[in-house]
Amino acid sequence: MNAKSLLVATTLVLFTAVGWGAESESDLAPDSTWKAGAAKIAITPDEPMWMAGYASRTHPADGKLTELWAKALVLEDQEGNRGVVLTLDLVGIDRALSQSICDALKQQHGLQRKQIVICTSHTHSGPVVGLNLAPLHHGLLTDPQRKAIDDWVAAFQDQVIALVGEAIGKLAPSDVTWGSGTATFAVNRRENPEAAVPQRRTEGQLQGPSDHDVPVLAVREANGNLTAVLFGYACHATTLSGYQWSGDYPGYAQMNLEEQHPGCVALFFAGCGADQNPLPRRTVELAQHYGRRLADAVETVLLTSEMHPVQGSLRTSYAEIDLPFDELPTREEIELNSRSENRYEVARAKMLLEQIDGGAPLLPTYPYPVSAWAVGDGPLLTTLGGEVVVDYALRLKSELTGVQTWVAGYANDVMAYVPSRRVLGEGGYEGGGAMVYYGLPTSWGPSIEKDIVQEVHRQVESLSIHDADVPTRSR
């Protein structure tokens, strides 16, 4: 934090301690550099649709633990620069759906692609969404079930577009502050056998990297009421694996915060948690427990930690880079896989053959989405597509602005696992084995981490050129 921001933050803390906060909108509005608006809508399917995330499921959902939500936060700086953060209680969305949503938002609300971030919580207790994880469900769905998914996706998209319009309509002068807390229930699942976790945790012997930061962005109206809070955590939403709709621990965390702050919209984004699990798991009580712990971490930041006021302007960027695959399979190799005893390999092979026979050859690269937002002199929010391993967050924080750098995975397009160079070399599920469930033809090429990190730096530097408020760190 620069000296000016520290002075402002300290002054606000002192004023609050003695009750000198703003007493009316007229007190706040002249000094407020931000407008904000937030809204939410339930997106829980009304019928027993097929669920996403686990290959072991054998029938559609049969109940509901919690609602699933779509939420929108709109930020606008004093110059009229606007950004929209959408958070969805879904396992992910594919590129086609993401593009369709963004095209509609441009047409109806004049939003450019760089002004939109779509974050999914990666709950494994939500519905199948379009073509996301298609081989996982290929061959299991009946025609009526496929139609139910298509109908739900169409209705969901209309809801999201209307939701953004509602949030825009609620734009009002606001104080925006940021802070960072800690929650420690995420465990590196590649390094710690699930059965060994309780003892290792007790002994302080958990292995492997994790990211326990809890970034928090708070929006308050003139009277000091909390109207929105955006927060994140790097951990799979896989506490639950049953047949009831649920937002899993992120859903419970959002519910807890909204109960503590009536009228507040709590929005969750998943960090780089592709190799992180909430452990132990598999019970509703644990999902509720982790939700409370995450909400408590946010609450600690809101109530007892120093919150830093955000000043300056909003700068946003977005690009899709050609991310290389490893060597592509030949048609003969794909045909051989179509006769595999593994039904997921068969499903992927059939999809790839249909693509080739339809006149679309396999491409050597994938259009991978990367975006960077500078929220004034506050958070530097980077969003990466796919299921991103924790190495990316740790590296980008070390190279950029520490806890002021927020890295969201599962954003804009969840096309596959995204390993670091280390994890790619180690192999295993996150290193390449999971590609079959996403329908991609092969593993990523060895330049994956270099290409993604370089693009993040390129965008951050472009934001710095356009706005001196963007926090930077020499590297």
RODO-2510 file (C-alpha; in nm, 4 decimals, decimal comma):
residues 475
     n   res          X          Y          Z
     1     m     0,0000     0,0000     0,0000
     2     n     0,1298     0,3500    -0,0766
     3     a     0,1657     0,6126     0,1937
     4     k    -0,1447     0,8031     0,0859
     5     s    -0,3674     0,4928     0,1019
     6     l    -0,2249     0,3988     0,4422
     7     l    -0,3007     0,7447     0,5769
     8     v    -0,6591     0,7341     0,4472
     9     a    -0,7153     0,3832     0,5838
    10     t    -0,5777     0,4796     0,9267
    11     t    -0,7954     0,7902     0,9367
    12     l    -1,1089     0,5917     0,8547
    13     v    -1,0320     0,3377     1,1243
    14     l    -0,9853     0,6120     1,3827
    15     f    -1,3029     0,7906     1,2805
    16     t    -1,5039     0,4705     1,2977
    17     a    -1,3667     0,3911     1,6435
    18     v    -1,5047     0,7162     1,7854
    19     g    -1,8282     0,7164     1,5891
    20     w    -1,7375     0,9818     1,3317
    21     g    -1,8629     0,7849     1,0294
    22     a    -2,0732     0,9365     0,7516
    23     e    -2,4247     1,0033     0,8744
    24     s    -2,6047     1,0699     0,5479
    25     e    -2,5675     1,0301     0,1739
    26     s    -2,4820     1,3974     0,1508
    27     d    -2,1823     1,3321     0,3776
    28     l    -2,0585     1,0473     0,1585
    29     a    -2,1461     1,1397    -0,1980
    30     p    -1,9103     1,4377    -0,2501
    31     d    -1,6047     1,2281    -0,1570
    32     s    -1,7215     0,8971    -0,3024
    33     t    -1,5320     0,7942    -0,6137
    34     w    -1,7366     0,4798    -0,6742
    35     k    -2,0844     0,3681    -0,7584
    36     a    -2,1879     0,0086    -0,7043
    37     g    -2,4940    -0,2113    -0,7436
    38     a    -2,5571    -0,5768    -0,6659
    39     a    -2,8359    -0,8252    -0,7281
    40     k    -2,9001    -1,1995    -0,7112
    41     i    -3,1435    -1,4577    -0,8454
    42     a    -3,2027    -1,8246    -0,7662
    43     i    -3,1119    -2,0547    -1,0563
    44     t    -3,1916    -2,3910    -0,8950
    45     p    -3,3534    -2,6260    -1,1485
    46     d    -3,7206    -2,6947    -1,0858
    47     e    -3,6991    -3,0506    -1,2110
    48     p    -3,4693    -3,3461    -1,1300
    49     m    -3,1954    -3,2784    -1,3847
    50     w    -2,8635    -3,4605    -1,4128
    51     m    -2,5916    -3,3252    -1,1843
    52     a    -2,2362    -3,2265    -1,2796
    53     g    -1,8961    -3,3001    -1,1318
    54     y    -1,8833    -3,6697    -1,0425
    55     a    -1,8580    -3,9663    -1,2761
    56     s    -2,0037    -4,1978    -1,0124
    57     r    -2,3564    -4,0560    -1,0225
    58     t    -2,6184    -4,2818    -1,1784
    59     h    -2,9394    -4,0769    -1,1697
    60     p    -3,0614    -3,7135    -1,1635
    61     a    -3,0934    -3,4920    -0,8579
    62     d    -3,3638    -3,5919    -0,6117
    63     g    -3,3786    -3,2984    -0,3696
    64     k    -3,2393    -2,9639    -0,2541
    65     l    -3,0182    -2,8669     0,0378
    66     t    -2,9737    -2,5031    -0,0649
    67     e    -3,0675    -2,2776    -0,3505
    68     l    -2,8163    -2,2209    -0,6275
    69     w    -2,7594    -1,8553    -0,7090
    70     a    -2,6395    -1,6249    -0,9826
    71     k    -2,5160    -1,2921    -0,8460
    72     a    -2,3894    -0,9729    -1,0054
    73     l    -2,1754    -0,6886    -0,8712
    74     v    -2,1385    -0,3781    -1,0863
    75     l    -1,8620    -0,1290    -1,0094
    76     e    -1,8371     0,2136    -1,1718
    77     d    -1,5637     0,4698    -1,1099
    78     q    -1,6022     0,8491    -1,1179
    79     e    -1,5108     0,8536    -1,4866
    80     g    -1,7912     0,6127    -1,5767
    81     n    -1,5662     0,3096    -1,6320
    82     r    -1,7791     0,0076    -1,5472
    83     g    -1,7111    -0,3573    -1,4678
    84     v    -1,9414    -0,6502    -1,3907
    85     v    -1,8498    -0,9519    -1,1795
    86     l    -2,0891    -1,2456    -1,2207
    87     t    -2,0654    -1,5315    -0,9707
    88     l    -2,2467    -1,8575    -1,0384
    89     d    -2,3127    -2,1602    -0,8183
    90     l    -2,2153    -2,3960    -1,1002
    91     v    -1,9369    -2,6467    -1,1661
    92     g    -1,8344    -2,4413    -1,4698
    93     i    -1,9432    -2,3049    -1,8049
    94     d    -1,8076    -2,3722    -2,1520
    95     r    -1,6721    -2,1203    -2,4009
    96     a    -1,9855    -2,1134    -2,6155
    97     l    -2,2126    -2,0254    -2,3234
    98     s    -1,9669    -1,7657    -2,1932
    99     q    -1,9511    -1,5995    -2,5350
   100     s    -2,3284    -1,6048    -2,5689
   101     i    -2,3760    -1,4372    -2,2307
   102     c    -2,1166    -1,1709    -2,3089
   103     d    -2,2634    -1,1022    -2,6539
   104     a    -2,6071    -1,0508    -2,4982
   105     l    -2,4644    -0,8216    -2,2296
   106     k    -2,2971    -0,6132    -2,4998
   107     q    -2,6173    -0,5877    -2,6994
   108     q    -2,8462    -0,5073    -2,4063
   109     h    -2,6184    -0,3164    -2,1700
   110     g    -2,3320    -0,1927    -2,3883
   111     l    -2,0698    -0,3915    -2,1983
   112     q    -1,7458    -0,4812    -2,3748
   113     r    -1,5868    -0,8213    -2,3162
   114     k    -1,3115    -0,6755    -2,1006
   115     q    -1,5747    -0,5318    -1,8649
   116     i    -1,7186    -0,8741    -1,7758
   117     v    -1,5849    -1,1442    -1,5468
   118     i    -1,7801    -1,4700    -1,5063
   119     c    -1,6763    -1,6734    -1,2027
   120     t    -1,8080    -2,0179    -1,1130
   121     s    -1,7866    -2,1680    -0,7638
   122     h    -1,7226    -2,5174    -0,9020
   123     t    -1,9821    -2,6750    -0,6763
   124     h    -2,0197    -3,0429    -0,7605
   125     s    -2,3824    -3,0325    -0,6476
   126     g    -2,5228    -2,8279    -0,9343
   127     p    -2,6658    -2,9163    -1,2777
   128     v    -2,4950    -3,0203    -1,5984
   129     v    -2,4320    -2,6988    -1,7936
   130     g    -2,4171    -2,7117    -2,1722
   131     l    -2,1107    -2,8975    -2,3030
   132     n    -1,9024    -2,8509    -1,9882
   133     l    -1,7553    -3,1918    -1,8904
   134     a    -1,9502    -3,3485    -2,1775
   135     p    -1,7703    -3,6885    -2,1837
   136     l    -1,8588    -3,7348    -1,8175
   137     h    -2,2271    -3,7588    -1,9036
   138     h    -2,2083    -3,8831    -2,2621
   139     g    -2,4178    -4,1938    -2,3080
   140     l    -2,5951    -4,1551    -1,9733
   141     l    -2,8480    -3,8920    -2,0714
   142     t    -3,1766    -3,9680    -2,2425
   143     d    -3,3146    -3,7317    -2,5058
   144     p    -3,5641    -3,5797    -2,2556
   145     q    -3,2804    -3,5245    -2,0091
   146     r    -3,0691    -3,3501    -2,2739
   147     k    -3,3652    -3,1312    -2,3630
   148     a    -3,4153    -3,0440    -1,9961
   149     i    -3,0514    -2,9311    -1,9768
   150     d    -3,0821    -2,7241    -2,2944
   151     d    -3,4048    -2,5616    -2,1713
   152     w    -3,2526    -2,4820    -1,8334
   153     v    -2,9408    -2,3278    -1,9892
   154     a    -3,1549    -2,1061    -2,2143
   155     a    -3,3633    -1,9860    -1,9185
   156     f    -3,0502    -1,9415    -1,7059
   157     q    -2,8908    -1,7174    -1,9663
   158     d    -3,1999    -1,4948    -1,9777
   159     q    -3,1902    -1,4733    -1,5972
   160     v    -2,8262    -1,3684    -1,5964
   161     i    -2,8805    -1,0934    -1,8535
   162     a    -3,1753    -0,9566    -1,6548
   163     l    -2,9739    -0,9857    -1,3335
   164     v    -2,6976    -0,7605    -1,4657
   165     g    -2,9601    -0,5070    -1,5692
   166     e    -3,1030    -0,5133    -1,2168
   167     a    -2,7582    -0,4576    -1,0633
   168     i    -2,6922    -0,1667    -1,3009
   169     g    -3,0238    -0,0179    -1,1981
   170     k    -2,9102    -0,0242    -0,8347
   171     l    -2,5901     0,1726    -0,8931
   172     a    -2,5454     0,4214    -0,6087
   173     p    -2,2587     0,6153    -0,4464
   174     s    -2,0614     0,3697    -0,2373
   175     d    -1,7502     0,3230    -0,0289
   176     v    -1,5339     0,0394    -0,1621
   177     t    -1,2694    -0,1163     0,0620
   178     w    -1,0534    -0,4258     0,0488
   179     g    -0,8732    -0,6567     0,2870
   180     s    -0,7402    -1,0106     0,3159
   181     g    -0,8091    -1,2833     0,5713
   182     t    -0,7189    -1,6472     0,6255
   183     a    -0,8946    -1,9848     0,6247
   184     t    -0,7017    -2,3103     0,6566
   185     f    -0,9325    -2,5991     0,5674
   186     a    -0,8003    -2,6367     0,2108
   187     v    -0,5505    -2,9233     0,1772
   188     n    -0,3234    -3,0107    -0,1155
   189     r    -0,4860    -3,3323    -0,2322
   190     r    -0,1925    -3,4411    -0,4464
   191     e     0,0410    -3,4485    -0,1466
   192     n    -0,1870    -3,5678     0,1343
   193     p    -0,3876    -3,8945     0,1313
   194     e    -0,7351    -3,8142     0,2595
   195     a    -0,7193    -4,0684     0,5404
   196     a    -0,3925    -3,9188     0,6686
   197     v    -0,5103    -3,5590     0,6808
   198     p    -0,6528    -3,5421     1,0364
   199     q    -0,3331    -3,6755     1,1945
   200     r    -0,1039    -3,4705     0,9683
   201     r    -0,3018    -3,1566     1,0471
   202     t    -0,2807    -3,2239     1,4207
   203     e     0,0946    -3,2776     1,3920
   204     g     0,1478    -2,9802     1,1622
   205     q     0,2755    -3,2143     0,8897
   206     l     0,0483    -3,1358     0,5931
   207     q     0,2438    -3,1473     0,2686
   208     g     0,2448    -2,9460    -0,0524
   209     p     0,1580    -2,5855    -0,1412
   210     s    -0,1782    -2,4245    -0,0582
   211     d    -0,3215    -2,0728    -0,0716
   212     h    -0,5132    -1,9890     0,2455
   213     d    -0,5718    -1,6207     0,1684
   214     v    -0,9314    -1,4953     0,1734
   215     p    -0,9537    -1,1778    -0,0389
   216     v    -1,2435    -0,9481     0,0537
   217     l    -1,3955    -0,6519    -0,1319
   218     a    -1,6618    -0,4667     0,0686
   219     v    -1,9202    -0,2230    -0,0685
   220     r    -2,1011     0,0067     0,1740
   221     e    -2,3724     0,2620     0,1135
   222     a    -2,3923     0,6119     0,2632
   223     n    -2,5276     0,4972     0,5999
   224     g    -2,2493     0,2404     0,6392
   225     n    -2,4643    -0,0634     0,5629
   226     l    -2,2857    -0,3429     0,3815
   227     t    -2,4572    -0,3848     0,0444
   228     a    -2,2180    -0,6318    -0,1177
   229     v    -1,9128    -0,8363    -0,0302
   230     l    -1,7015    -1,0190    -0,2876
   231     f    -1,4676    -1,2839    -0,1502
   232     g    -1,2689    -1,5842    -0,2695
   233     y    -1,0918    -1,9004    -0,1619
   234     a    -0,8718    -2,1561    -0,3360
   235     c    -1,0361    -2,4916    -0,2699
   236     h    -1,2540    -2,7403    -0,4553
   237     a    -1,6240    -2,7260    -0,3678
   238     t    -1,6371    -3,1021    -0,3214
   239     t    -1,7455    -3,1504     0,0384
   240     l    -2,0688    -3,3067    -0,0875
   241     s    -2,1237    -3,5800    -0,3447
   242     g    -2,4897    -3,6738    -0,3122
   243     y    -2,7987    -3,6073    -0,5216
   244     q    -2,9277    -3,2843    -0,3685
   245     w    -2,8725    -2,9381    -0,5112
   246     s    -2,6278    -2,7382    -0,3015
   247     g    -2,3764    -2,4570    -0,3262
   248     d    -2,1485    -2,6698    -0,1028
   249     y    -1,9261    -2,4792     0,1423
   250     p    -1,9167    -2,1590    -0,0748
   251     g    -2,2960    -2,1586    -0,0732
   252     y    -2,3124    -2,1894     0,3041
   253     a    -2,0492    -1,9157     0,3435
   254     q    -2,2546    -1,6777     0,1312
   255     m    -2,5706    -1,7657     0,3229
   256     n    -2,3992    -1,6990     0,6563
   257     l    -2,2740    -1,3581     0,5472
   258     e    -2,6113    -1,2545     0,4095
   259     e    -2,7786    -1,3604     0,7338
   260     q    -2,5282    -1,1527     0,9327
   261     h    -2,5809    -0,8512     0,7042
   262     p    -2,9462    -0,8263     0,5927
   263     g    -2,9762    -0,6732     0,2475
   264     c    -2,6174    -0,7628     0,1556
   265     v    -2,5352    -0,9665    -0,1546
   266     a    -2,2421    -1,2011    -0,0826
   267     l    -2,0524    -1,3182    -0,3912
   268     f    -1,7927    -1,5978    -0,4006
   269     f    -1,5193    -1,6627    -0,6554
   270     a    -1,3060    -1,9758    -0,6628
   271     g    -0,9323    -1,9245    -0,6485
   272     c    -0,6639    -2,1534    -0,7887
   273     g    -0,7868    -2,4592    -0,6032
   274     a    -0,7679    -2,7325    -0,8661
   275     d    -0,5324    -2,9377    -0,6488
   276     q    -0,6948    -2,8392    -0,3165
   277     n    -0,9750    -3,0213    -0,1325
   278     p    -1,1749    -2,9475     0,1825
   279     l    -1,0622    -3,2336     0,4041
   280     p    -1,2147    -3,4241     0,5696
   281     r    -1,5390    -3,4113     0,3716
   282     r    -1,8528    -3,5989     0,2539
   283     t    -2,1099    -3,4771     0,5089
   284     v    -2,3551    -3,1878     0,5124
   285     e    -2,2283    -3,0931     0,8567
   286     l    -1,8751    -3,0493     0,7207
   287     a    -1,9992    -2,8372     0,4290
   288     q    -2,1805    -2,6143     0,6778
   289     h    -1,8726    -2,6085     0,9020
   290     y    -1,6374    -2,5003     0,6231
   291     g    -1,8927    -2,2426     0,5116
   292     r    -1,8998    -2,0943     0,8617
   293     r    -1,5209    -2,0904     0,8793
   294     l    -1,4939    -1,9088     0,5487
   295     a    -1,7680    -1,6633     0,6447
   296     d    -1,5921    -1,6042     0,9781
   297     a    -1,2700    -1,5280     0,7927
   298     v    -1,4536    -1,2696     0,5831
   299     e    -1,6287    -1,1302     0,8907
   300     t    -1,2950    -1,0931     1,0687
   301     v    -1,1684    -0,8815     0,7799
   302     l    -1,4860    -0,6731     0,7782
   303     l    -1,4978    -0,6088     1,1524
   304     t    -1,1526    -0,6361     1,3033
   305     s    -0,8937    -0,6055     1,0271
   306     e    -0,7760    -0,2878     0,8643
   307     m    -0,9818    -0,2337     0,5508
   308     h    -0,8095    -0,0298     0,2838
   309     p    -1,0212     0,2306     0,1009
   310     v    -1,0105     0,1998    -0,2767
   311     q    -0,9469     0,5208    -0,4686
   312     g    -0,8721     0,5873    -0,8321
   313     s    -1,0185     0,4410    -1,1463
   314     l    -1,1245     0,1016    -1,2769
   315     r    -0,9150    -0,0432    -1,5594
   316     t    -1,0035    -0,3731    -1,7260
   317     s    -0,8495    -0,5971    -1,9901
   318     y    -0,9235    -0,9327    -2,1514
   319     a    -0,7547    -1,1508    -2,4101
   320     e    -0,7567    -1,5063    -2,5377
   321     i    -0,4157    -1,6573    -2,6024
   322     d    -0,3387    -1,9573    -2,8218
   323     l    -0,2403    -2,2072    -2,5541
   324     p    -0,0557    -2,5024    -2,7135
   325     f    -0,1475    -2,8653    -2,6677
   326     d     0,1075    -3,1426    -2,6601
   327     e     0,1323    -3,3618    -2,9701
   328     l    -0,2150    -3,4251    -3,1115
   329     p    -0,3390    -3,7836    -3,1545
   330     t    -0,3764    -3,9292    -3,5008
   331     r    -0,7120    -4,0469    -3,6311
   332     e    -0,5935    -4,4049    -3,5892
   333     e    -0,5151    -4,3417    -3,2231
   334     i    -0,8555    -4,1834    -3,1681
   335     e    -1,0297    -4,4758    -3,3367
   336     l    -0,8368    -4,7121    -3,1131
   337     n    -0,9557    -4,5166    -2,8074
   338     s    -1,3125    -4,5428    -2,9318
   339     r    -1,2855    -4,9179    -2,8629
   340     s    -1,1425    -4,8711    -2,5135
   341     e    -1,2925    -5,0392    -2,2086
   342     n    -1,2961    -4,6948    -2,0411
   343     r    -1,6309    -4,5385    -2,1286
   344     y    -1,4960    -4,1843    -2,0845
   345     e    -1,2186    -4,2459    -2,3362
   346     v    -1,4822    -4,3861    -2,5695
   347     a    -1,7034    -4,0812    -2,5207
   348     r    -1,4171    -3,8415    -2,5911
   349     a    -1,3056    -4,0403    -2,8957
   350     k    -1,6558    -4,0351    -3,0430
   351     m    -1,6822    -3,6604    -2,9879
   352     l    -1,3455    -3,5995    -3,1535
   353     l    -1,4331    -3,8213    -3,4495
   354     e    -1,7634    -3,6400    -3,4924
   355     q    -1,5731    -3,3105    -3,4933
   356     i    -1,3243    -3,4305    -3,7542
   357     d    -1,5920    -3,5897    -3,9726
   358     g    -1,7890    -3,2653    -3,9525
   359     g    -1,5040    -3,0819    -4,1231
   360     a    -1,3398    -2,9309    -3,8147
   361     p    -0,9872    -3,0688    -3,7723
   362     l    -0,8242    -3,0884    -3,4313
   363     l    -0,6436    -2,7636    -3,3544
   364     p    -0,2964    -2,7475    -3,1972
   365     t    -0,3989    -2,4686    -2,9563
   366     y    -0,6922    -2,3608    -2,7398
   367     p    -0,8217    -1,9995    -2,7073
   368     y    -0,7452    -1,9608    -2,3378
   369     p    -0,9046    -1,6636    -2,1532
   370     v    -0,7008    -1,4317    -1,9312
   371     s    -0,8176    -1,1033    -1,7822
   372     a    -0,6820    -0,8447    -1,5419
   373     w    -0,8652    -0,5712    -1,3560
   374     a    -0,7116    -0,2893    -1,1566
   375     v    -0,9717    -0,1734    -0,9052
   376     g    -0,8225     0,1693    -0,8452
   377     d    -0,5304     0,1494    -0,6059
   378     g    -0,6888    -0,1576    -0,4476
   379     p    -0,7027    -0,5192    -0,5661
   380     l    -0,5399    -0,6412    -0,8838
   381     l    -0,7892    -0,9070    -0,9929
   382     t    -0,6657    -1,1658    -1,2419
   383     t    -0,9054    -1,4255    -1,3775
   384     l    -0,7915    -1,7451    -1,5458
   385     g    -0,9961    -2,0048    -1,7298
   386     g    -1,0133    -2,3692    -1,6325
   387     e    -0,9307    -2,5570    -1,3148
   388     v    -0,6089    -2,3802    -1,2182
   389     v    -0,3632    -2,5320    -0,9698
   390     v    -0,2406    -2,3309    -0,6733
   391     d     0,1104    -2,2718    -0,8140
   392     y    -0,0264    -1,9935    -1,0352
   393     a    -0,1680    -1,7898    -0,7466
   394     l     0,1471    -1,8287    -0,5391
   395     r     0,3717    -1,7286    -0,8274
   396     l     0,1641    -1,4291    -0,9384
   397     k     0,1364    -1,2992    -0,5831
   398     s     0,5132    -1,3217    -0,5440
   399     e     0,5753    -1,1450    -0,8755
   400     l     0,3065    -0,8775    -0,8480
   401     t     0,1544    -0,7273    -0,5318
   402     g     0,1275    -1,0037    -0,2712
   403     v    -0,2136    -1,0352    -0,1028
   404     q    -0,3303    -0,7390    -0,3102
   405     t    -0,3112    -0,9713    -0,6133
   406     w    -0,6274    -1,1805    -0,6376
   407     v    -0,6210    -1,4766    -0,8758
   408     a    -0,9512    -1,6410    -0,9662
   409     g    -0,9673    -1,9716    -1,1512
   410     y    -1,2774    -2,1359    -1,2977
   411     a    -1,3511    -1,8082    -1,4770
   412     n    -1,5033    -1,7282    -1,8163
   413     d    -1,4451    -2,0770    -1,9625
   414     v    -1,3835    -2,3966    -1,7656
   415     m    -1,2333    -2,6080    -2,0420
   416     a    -0,9918    -2,8361    -1,8517
   417     y    -0,7470    -2,8612    -1,5659
   418     v    -0,4654    -2,6073    -1,5958
   419     p    -0,1454    -2,7494    -1,4442
   420     s     0,1704    -2,5568    -1,3719
   421     r     0,4934    -2,6736    -1,5340
   422     r     0,5688    -2,8622    -1,2103
   423     v     0,2334    -3,0434    -1,1981
   424     l     0,2427    -3,1139    -1,5724
   425     g     0,5798    -3,2820    -1,5277
   426     e     0,4596    -3,4831    -1,2283
   427     g     0,1557    -3,6046    -1,4208
   428     g    -0,1417    -3,7587    -1,2469
   429     y    -0,5002    -3,6414    -1,2566
   430     e    -0,4408    -3,2653    -1,2557
   431     g    -0,1303    -3,3035    -1,4723
   432     g    -0,3154    -3,4533    -1,7679
   433     g    -0,5324    -3,7478    -1,6684
   434     a    -0,8439    -3,5338    -1,6300
   435     m    -0,8303    -3,4037    -1,9890
   436     v    -1,0442    -3,6961    -2,1020
   437     y    -1,3408    -3,5749    -1,8949
   438     y    -1,3343    -3,2374    -2,0674
   439     g    -1,3134    -3,3799    -2,4179
   440     l    -0,9846    -3,2144    -2,5122
   441     p    -0,7655    -3,4226    -2,7415
   442     t    -0,4459    -3,4435    -2,5354
   443     s    -0,2463    -3,2835    -2,2543
   444     w    -0,1193    -2,9251    -2,2549
   445     g     0,2216    -2,8425    -2,3973
   446     p     0,5223    -2,7706    -2,1724
   447     s     0,5012    -2,3919    -2,2208
   448     i     0,1619    -2,3637    -2,0489
   449     e     0,2739    -2,1854    -1,7324
   450     k     0,5123    -1,9511    -1,9143
   451     d     0,2461    -1,8539    -2,1678
   452     i    -0,0233    -1,7828    -1,9084
   453     v     0,2001    -1,5921    -1,6671
   454     q     0,3492    -1,3841    -1,9465
   455     e    -0,0006    -1,2842    -2,0597
   456     v    -0,0974    -1,1831    -1,7061
   457     h     0,2127    -0,9624    -1,6843
   458     r     0,1418    -0,8155    -2,0271
   459     q    -0,2086    -0,7151    -1,9244
   460     v    -0,1012    -0,5787    -1,5874
   461     e     0,1655    -0,3681    -1,7560
   462     s    -0,0878    -0,2374    -2,0086
   463     l    -0,3148    -0,1324    -1,7216
   464     s    -0,0219     0,0418    -1,5526
   465     i     0,0481     0,2400    -1,8681
   466     h    -0,3082     0,3697    -1,8721
   467     d    -0,3544     0,4393    -1,5008
   468     a    -0,0975     0,5402    -1,2432
   469     d    -0,3271     0,4028    -0,9680
   470     v    -0,2499     0,0441    -1,0670
   471     p    -0,0331    -0,1132    -0,7962
   472     t     0,2952    -0,2469    -0,9307
   473     r     0,5942    -0,4326    -0,7930
   474     s     0,9308    -0,4593    -0,9607
   475     r     1,0330    -0,8086    -1,0601
***
